[in-house]
Each structure stands twice: as C-alpha cells, then as structure tokens.
Amino acid sequence: MIIGATGFIGRELIRELLAGGHVPVAVSRNAGKAKEIFGNEIPFVEWDGNSSHDLAGKLEGIDAIVNLAGESIAGGIWTENRKKLIRESRIRTGRILAEAIELSSQRISVFVQGSATGFYGADVDEVTDETAPAGKGFLAELTKEWEESVKPAAKLAGRMIFVRTGLVLGKNGGLLEKMLLPFKFYSGTVLGSGLQQMPWIHIRDEVRAIRFLLENGNCSGSYNLTAPAPVMMKDFIRSLAKVTGKPAWMKIPAWALKAVLGEMAAETILASQYVYPGKLLQEGFRFEFEKLDNALIDLLKD
C-alpha cells in the first residue's frame, strides 16, 4: 500500500515495484485521479485521510505500507497557515495511519515512513550519517515529529523504516524543474553564497532504495536517501550549465532571498547539509548515479 502514490516520488515508486513483481495498491483521496495516472495497472483505494476506521477496513491482504503523504515544503511562502498545513499533512496523517494499523487485524511485515534530511537541521557542514541527532528549526522539529507520529505502529509492524530523503532530481517535478527555469532564459543562477552543501539523489536511486529496504529483511531503522557525493550549490549550477550548454552568470545574495522568503529561505535553498548514506551503503545498496554530472546527463538527455 502506497500512501501518496500520485506524488512525484510515489508515481515512480509504483513503476519500480511493478517492475519488481510486487502488487502496489495506490491510496488516493481521488481514485479517479489515480486511475488517470496509472490506468488499470494497479488496484486503488480511496481514502480521505481522516478516518482511521475507514483505512483499517482496507488493510486486509496488505503486507507492506509506504507512507509518502505530505504537503509540499516548497509549495508556497511559509506563512503561519502554510506551516500549519505542512505540519498537519504529515503528522496528523501519520497518527491516523498508526491508529488504523492498531485497529486492523492485518499484521504489516514492513512499514516505510517518509522523512527528510531536514531532520538534521539547516547547518550541517560536517559529514552526517544516520547516527546524528535531530537538529533545530522548523523543518528539523517537523521531521522529528513526523517520524514519531507513526511510532505507535512499530510494535505491530515486523520492521519500521524511516527514509530521510534529500533533494530528489527527476523529470517533470522536484528540484531540477525549478533549478532549470533560469537556464531557459540563459541566466543560470547561484542562490546565496553557493557554498551550501546539497544532499541530492536521482529519482531512480530514490525508488530503487525504497524497494531495496522493503525487500531486505535485515533492514530497519533510519536511512539517509542521498547520493554519496553531495555537492555545493555553485558546483550544482556549474554542472547544470555544462550539461545544458547554457551560461550561469547570475547570483542572488542570501539577504535578498531572506527578504522575500524569510525563514523558508534559511531552511531550504540556503541550508547546507553534508548528509551521507552510510547505513544504506553498509547494507549493500549500490547507487546507479553516484556523481551529479552522470545524473544530470541521464535526466536531461533527449
């Protein structure tokens, strides 16, 4: 069961699981929308996200759950109402999901809970693996609560896994789409000092890693889903310029970004996170795209 199946990562995860011989069940508030995306490839479950009793009745036959539900962090400026929506879309859904598992007679073999590298805070310049504690700030506190929201289900699931995802690069969505926009006008742009570390991951490796964690019975706990070679913002823009063949000559200073976006700028585009997937590599996962240039070439090829 994939909650958040119609999202950027969810759509690709469904395809990866199908390729691996699994039977993914897509959960959506609108089954019609899900059907438009996936056709008749997979079964659908319609759930409004509010009733634990309703979802509990739909867990029969489900062996694994992947929860990717959550309002976009970068979907708008962080007003107090926006922050409340971001928080409730994760934490409330997590609590209701945990309640549904408790109410159901179905035993779940593995529960994969979406999370983010924001867990470690916005200023992480030392190499950071899964042993590091939670940081400070809105995203760090949010992500910690997000993980804790489903922990009541841990005693009922065979394995509980938290995937702390970095900046996912893919086609038709995610970070790359936003970063490419200035290049269309021949004005690739470095945001802030350019020295901030960006914990990126190719969408292909993101969904391969989730499938790997689902399938390997020894895997449990927290995993950083980031490529093993993070890059600085300036090097990311330089690589984009090289791959697209377009110039990158603009720079927007940190003070200007903070003036427009406030707290959101400090914790997202100006955040520096040197996050390393130590535990994932230790378990034996191998990345298809370890280097940024190779990832960009793959995603931007015609």
C-alpha positions as CSV (number, residue, x, y, z in Angstrom):
1,M,0.0,0.0,0.0
2,I,1.5,3.3,-1.1
3,I,0.0,6.4,0.6
4,G,0.9,9.5,-1.5
5,A,1.1,7.3,-4.7
6,T,0.2,10.1,-7.1
7,G,3.0,12.4,-5.9
8,F,6.4,12.9,-7.5
9,I,8.2,10.0,-5.7
10,G,5.0,7.9,-5.4
11,R,4.4,7.6,-9.1
12,E,8.0,6.4,-9.8
13,L,7.9,4.0,-6.8
14,I,4.7,2.4,-8.2
15,R,6.5,1.7,-11.5
16,E,9.6,0.4,-9.7
17,L,7.5,-2.0,-7.6
18,L,5.6,-3.3,-10.6
19,A,8.9,-3.9,-12.4
20,G,10.0,-6.0,-9.4
21,G,6.9,-8.2,-9.4
22,H,5.1,-6.6,-6.5
23,V,1.4,-5.6,-6.4
24,P,1.3,-2.0,-5.3
25,V,-2.0,-0.6,-4.1
26,A,-2.3,3.1,-4.6
27,V,-4.1,5.1,-1.9
28,S,-5.5,8.5,-3.0
29,R,-8.2,11.0,-1.9
30,N,-9.4,10.8,-5.5
31,A,-9.4,7.3,-7.1
32,G,-10.3,8.9,-10.4
33,K,-7.1,10.9,-10.4
34,A,-5.0,7.8,-9.6
35,K,-6.7,5.9,-12.4
36,E,-5.8,8.7,-14.9
37,I,-2.2,8.3,-13.9
38,F,-1.9,4.5,-13.6
39,G,-4.7,3.2,-15.8
40,N,-5.6,-0.4,-15.0
41,E,-2.1,-1.4,-13.9
42,I,-2.8,-1.4,-10.2
43,P,-5.6,-1.6,-7.7
44,F,-6.7,1.7,-6.0
45,V,-8.0,2.6,-2.5
46,E,-9.9,5.8,-2.0
47,W,-9.3,7.4,1.5
48,D,-10.0,10.9,2.6
49,G,-7.1,10.9,5.1
50,N,-9.4,11.5,8.1
51,S,-10.8,8.2,9.3
52,S,-8.6,5.5,10.9
53,H,-11.5,3.1,11.0
54,D,-12.1,3.5,7.3
55,L,-8.5,2.8,6.4
56,A,-8.3,-0.1,8.9
57,G,-11.0,-1.9,6.9
58,K,-8.9,-1.5,3.7
59,L,-5.7,-3.1,5.1
60,E,-6.8,-6.7,4.5
61,G,-4.2,-8.5,2.5
62,I,-1.6,-5.7,2.8
63,D,1.9,-6.9,3.6
64,A,3.8,-3.6,3.5
65,I,3.0,0.1,3.8
66,V,4.9,3.1,2.3
67,N,3.7,6.4,3.6
68,L,4.8,9.4,1.4
69,A,1.9,11.7,2.2
70,G,2.7,15.3,2.9
71,E,2.0,18.8,1.6
72,S,4.9,20.2,-0.5
73,I,7.6,22.1,1.6
74,A,8.3,24.4,-1.3
75,G,4.7,24.9,-2.4
76,G,4.4,28.4,-1.1
77,I,5.9,31.0,1.3
78,W,5.8,29.8,5.0
79,T,3.0,31.9,6.5
80,E,1.8,30.5,9.8
81,N,-1.2,29.0,8.0
82,R,1.1,27.4,5.4
83,K,3.4,25.9,8.1
84,K,0.3,24.5,9.9
85,L,-0.8,22.8,6.7
86,I,2.6,21.4,6.1
87,R,2.8,20.0,9.6
88,E,-0.7,18.6,9.8
89,S,-0.5,16.9,6.4
90,R,2.4,14.9,7.8
91,I,1.9,14.4,11.5
92,R,-1.9,14.1,11.5
93,T,-1.8,11.6,8.7
94,G,0.9,9.6,10.4
95,R,-1.1,9.4,13.6
96,I,-4.2,8.3,11.8
97,L,-2.3,5.7,9.9
98,A,-0.8,4.3,13.0
99,E,-4.3,4.1,14.6
100,A,-5.6,2.3,11.5
101,I,-2.9,-0.4,11.8
102,E,-3.7,-0.8,15.5
103,L,-7.4,-1.2,14.7
104,S,-6.8,-3.7,11.9
105,S,-6.4,-7.4,12.3
106,Q,-3.9,-7.3,9.4
107,R,-0.3,-7.6,10.5
108,I,2.1,-5.5,8.5
109,S,5.5,-7.0,7.7
110,V,7.3,-3.7,7.0
111,F,6.3,-0.1,7.3
112,V,8.3,2.5,5.4
113,Q,7.8,6.1,6.6
114,G,8.8,9.0,4.5
115,S,11.1,11.5,6.2
116,A,13.7,14.1,5.1
117,T,17.3,15.2,5.6
118,G,15.7,18.3,7.2
119,F,15.8,16.1,10.4
120,Y,19.4,17.2,10.9
121,G,18.8,20.9,10.7
122,A,19.8,23.6,8.2
123,D,23.5,24.0,9.1
124,V,25.2,20.6,8.7
125,D,28.7,21.1,7.2
126,E,30.3,18.1,8.8
127,V,29.8,14.6,7.2
128,T,26.5,13.4,8.8
129,D,25.2,9.9,8.8
130,E,22.2,8.3,10.5
131,T,23.7,8.3,13.9
132,A,23.5,12.1,14.1
133,P,20.8,13.6,16.4
134,A,17.9,15.9,15.3
135,G,18.8,19.5,14.6
136,K,16.9,22.7,15.3
137,G,14.5,24.8,13.3
138,F,11.1,24.3,11.8
139,L,12.0,21.5,9.4
140,A,14.1,19.6,12.0
141,E,11.3,19.7,14.5
142,L,8.7,18.9,11.9
143,T,10.6,15.9,10.6
144,K,11.3,14.5,14.1
145,E,7.5,14.8,14.9
146,W,6.7,13.2,11.5
147,E,8.8,10.2,12.3
148,E,7.4,10.0,15.9
149,S,3.8,10.2,14.6
150,V,3.9,6.6,13.3
151,K,6.0,5.0,16.0
152,P,3.0,3.6,17.9
153,A,2.6,1.2,14.9
154,A,6.2,-0.1,15.4
155,K,5.1,-2.8,17.9
156,L,2.6,-4.1,15.3
157,A,4.9,-4.0,12.2
158,G,7.6,-6.5,11.7
159,R,10.1,-3.8,10.6
160,M,9.9,0.0,10.8
161,I,12.0,2.1,8.4
162,F,12.4,5.8,8.1
163,V,13.7,7.1,4.8
164,R,15.3,10.5,5.2
165,T,15.3,11.8,1.7
166,G,17.4,14.5,0.3
167,L,16.8,16.7,-2.8
168,V,15.3,14.4,-5.4
169,L,16.3,15.0,-9.0
170,G,13.8,13.8,-11.6
171,K,11.9,14.8,-14.8
172,N,8.6,16.7,-14.6
173,G,8.9,17.7,-11.0
174,G,11.1,18.1,-7.9
175,L,14.1,20.4,-7.5
176,L,15.5,20.0,-11.0
177,E,12.5,21.5,-12.7
178,K,12.8,24.7,-10.6
179,M,16.6,25.0,-11.0
180,L,16.3,24.6,-14.8
181,L,13.9,27.5,-15.2
182,P,16.5,30.3,-15.3
183,F,18.6,28.4,-17.8
184,K,15.7,28.6,-20.3
185,F,16.4,32.4,-20.3
186,Y,20.2,31.9,-20.5
187,S,20.7,33.0,-16.9
188,G,21.6,30.1,-14.7
189,T,21.6,31.4,-11.1
190,V,23.5,30.6,-7.9
191,L,21.4,31.1,-4.9
192,G,23.1,32.5,-1.8
193,S,26.9,32.1,-1.3
194,G,26.9,29.0,-3.4
195,L,28.9,27.2,-0.7
196,Q,25.9,25.3,0.8
197,Q,26.1,21.5,0.5
198,M,23.2,20.0,-1.4
199,P,22.2,16.4,-0.5
200,W,20.8,15.3,-3.8
201,I,19.6,11.9,-5.2
202,H,18.4,10.7,-8.6
203,I,14.8,9.7,-8.6
204,R,15.8,6.3,-9.9
205,D,18.1,5.7,-6.9
206,E,15.4,7.0,-4.6
207,V,12.8,4.4,-5.6
208,R,15.4,1.7,-6.0
209,A,16.5,2.3,-2.4
210,I,12.9,2.1,-1.1
211,R,12.4,-1.1,-2.9
212,F,15.7,-2.4,-1.6
213,L,14.7,-1.6,2.0
214,L,11.3,-3.2,1.5
215,E,12.8,-6.5,0.2
216,N,15.7,-6.9,2.6
217,G,14.5,-8.4,5.9
218,N,17.6,-7.2,7.8
219,C,16.9,-3.5,7.1
220,S,15.2,-1.4,9.8
221,G,15.5,2.0,11.4
222,S,16.6,5.2,9.7
223,Y,18.3,5.5,6.3
224,N,19.6,8.6,4.5
225,L,18.5,8.5,0.9
226,T,21.1,10.8,-0.6
227,A,23.8,10.2,-3.2
228,P,27.2,9.5,-1.6
229,A,28.7,12.6,-3.2
230,P,26.9,15.8,-2.2
231,V,27.9,19.0,-4.0
232,M,27.9,22.7,-3.2
233,M,25.2,24.9,-4.8
234,K,27.8,26.6,-7.0
235,D,29.0,23.3,-8.4
236,F,25.4,22.1,-8.9
237,I,24.8,25.2,-11.1
238,R,28.1,24.7,-12.9
239,S,27.2,21.1,-13.7
240,L,23.8,22.2,-15.0
241,A,25.4,24.8,-17.2
242,K,27.8,22.2,-18.6
243,V,25.1,19.7,-19.3
244,T,22.6,22.2,-20.8
245,G,25.2,24.1,-22.7
246,K,23.8,27.4,-21.3
247,P,25.5,30.1,-19.2
248,A,25.3,30.5,-15.5
249,W,26.1,34.1,-14.7
250,M,23.6,35.3,-12.2
251,K,23.8,35.3,-8.4
252,I,21.1,36.2,-5.9
253,P,22.6,37.0,-2.5
254,A,21.3,35.4,0.7
255,W,20.0,38.7,2.1
256,A,17.7,39.1,-0.9
257,L,16.3,35.6,-0.6
258,K,15.7,36.0,3.1
259,A,13.9,39.4,2.4
260,V,11.5,37.7,0.1
261,L,11.1,34.2,1.6
262,G,12.2,34.7,5.2
263,E,12.5,31.6,7.3
264,M,11.8,29.4,4.3
265,A,14.9,30.6,2.5
266,A,17.1,29.9,5.5
267,E,15.9,26.4,5.9
268,T,15.6,25.3,2.3
269,I,17.7,26.9,-0.5
270,L,20.3,28.4,1.8
271,A,20.5,25.3,4.1
272,S,23.8,23.4,4.0
273,Q,23.6,19.7,4.6
274,Y,26.5,17.3,4.2
275,V,24.4,14.1,4.6
276,Y,25.9,10.7,3.8
277,P,24.0,7.4,3.2
278,G,26.3,5.4,5.4
279,K,23.8,2.8,6.6
280,L,22.3,2.3,3.2
281,L,25.8,1.6,1.7
282,Q,26.6,-0.7,4.7
283,E,23.5,-2.8,3.9
284,G,24.8,-3.4,0.4
285,F,22.9,-0.9,-1.7
286,R,24.7,0.3,-4.8
287,F,23.8,3.6,-6.5
288,E,23.3,3.9,-10.2
289,F,24.1,7.6,-10.1
290,E,26.8,8.5,-7.6
291,K,28.1,11.5,-9.5
292,L,26.0,14.6,-10.2
293,D,27.1,15.0,-13.9
294,N,26.0,11.5,-14.7
295,A,22.6,12.0,-13.0
296,L,22.0,15.3,-14.9
297,I,23.1,13.8,-18.3
298,D,20.6,10.9,-17.7
299,L,17.7,13.2,-16.8
300,L,18.3,15.9,-19.4
301,K,19.1,13.7,-22.4
302,D,16.6,13.9,-25.2
